Amino acid sequence: MCIFVSDQDVMNKKDKHKRIHLSPPHLSQVELELIQEALFQNWVAPAGPQLQAFEQALSDYLHRRSIVALNSGTSALHLALKLLGVEAGDEVICPTLTFVATVNPVLYQQATPVLVDSEPNTWNMCPIQLEKAIQHRIKISKKPKAIIVVHLYGQPAQLTTIQAIAQKYEIPLIEDAAEALGSSYQGQKVGTWGDVGVISFNGNKIITTSAGGALITKEAAQAQKAVFWATQAKEKATHYEHREVGYNYRLSNVLAAIGVGQMEHLEVRVTRRREIFEFYHTHLSKDKVSFQPEIEGTFSNRWLTGILLNILNPKITPETIRLALEAENIESRPLWKPMHLQPLFEGTPYYGEQVAEDLFSRGLCLPSGSSLTEADLNRIVLAIEKVLK
Ligand SMILES: *Cc1c(COP(=O)(O)O)cnc(C)c1O
């Protein structure tokens, strides 16, 4: 059935040293047929029946009516900030330990990010540092306009605590669930907790449209506004009347066809990523490495398995492991380098201690793609254990 996977199996047998990627796209025959259908119908436009079907599938899955499919998760974050009225000179709280795409849209709006440290329990935004940051910003008359919370590598942040803080200070909450489609918190899907939520369908994410994203809103009017901005902010007039700046952010109908196919596999992809996590958890030396915790009440899609070295010594660092894996043609990556350590964010306000820095210095993301075979996993574990021994 899955032609791409069986091709990989054939390659596996031929080549024990084939490249193992961190998180490659995982497609099947279904997507091929759906793209073909879109092409045959000549729906090669940024709108069409496949786009509607994809939004419907997401809506059914997330139990939310107002979903807007866009050309990237970054675009979705940008429109989320606009929906919440973030403008030049405003401040937006972001976690420091994340991919830069969480924070860049704040800069697009000429607003200032305020960076907050992680907590060791989830690796995500620390609620204590969050409240400290809010209190201090209010004290200096810079009340944040929004909070962006990220569910890193699929692990949900402390949503109820963070939501309670957001409500206490009446600051809207954006969930960057780019990495976390399929994860849930107290049984409710992440991305649907905040005032606005964002998902990504980039090529490396748990399901993909090659490039794409979605915005999850609570109200239909917000979704309509987002579609308006995403399609060049055309007013209702045949001559193209414009009152506002618009963007070209809508997802192409052809790519939405891939998304419709991918949604059919989402649950099995989540199950497989969790199995891969379990494999590493079972087979790597527990005295040497630990894993991103899945705290009570949370369910992680385990998009990427991240490990932490318990003790660093010159011979055993994330970099020595990464290089040993690379020598075996296996890709791995450090955790995201914290934003407050990035030249781009020099001088940006930061609240926290060294939690994110410590995670960054001891952490490594292992290959986690759902198309990994048992043979691949054995190869990876063997290569890591060689360094750890
Ligand atoms: C991938 C990612 C994004 C951006 O998504 P794109 O679709 O690549 O624009 C945003 N935030 C996080 C945390 C991500 O991992």
The ligand as an SDF file (V2000), in Angstrom:
LIG
                    3D

 15 15  0  0  0  0  0  0  0  0999 V2000
    8.0710   24.4700   12.6570 C   0  0  0  0  0  0  0  0  0  0  0  0
    7.7960   25.4500   13.7060 C   0  0  0  0  0  0  0  0  0  0  0  0
    7.1840   26.6880   13.4280 C   0  0  0  0  0  0  0  0  0  0  0  0
    6.9670   27.2310   12.0570 C   0  0  0  0  0  0  0  0  0  0  0  0
    6.3040   26.4570   11.1850 O   0  0  0  0  0  0  0  0  0  0  0  0
    6.5650   26.5820    9.6100 P   0  0  0  0  0  0  0  0  0  0  0  0
    5.4070   25.8650    9.0380 O   0  0  0  0  0  0  0  0  0  0  0  0
    7.8720   25.9340    9.3330 O   0  0  0  0  0  0  0  0  0  0  0  0
    6.5650   28.0430    9.2660 O   0  0  0  0  0  0  0  0  0  0  0  0
    6.8490   27.4960   14.4940 C   0  0  0  0  0  0  0  0  0  0  0  0
    7.1080   27.1500   15.7530 N   0  0  0  0  0  0  0  0  0  0  0  0
    7.7210   25.9930   16.0580 C   0  0  0  0  0  0  0  0  0  0  0  0
    7.9540   25.6750   17.4910 C   0  0  0  0  0  0  0  0  0  0  0  0
    8.1060   25.1200   15.0500 C   0  0  0  0  0  0  0  0  0  0  0  0
    8.7370   23.9810   15.3460 O   0  0  0  0  0  0  0  0  0  0  0  0
  1  2  1  0
  2  3  1  0
  2 14  2  0
  3  4  1  0
  3 10  2  0
  4  5  1  0
  5  6  1  0
  6  7  2  0
  6  8  1  0
  6  9  1  0
 10 11  1  0
 11 12  2  0
 12 13  1  0
 12 14  1  0
 14 15  1  0
M  END
$$$$
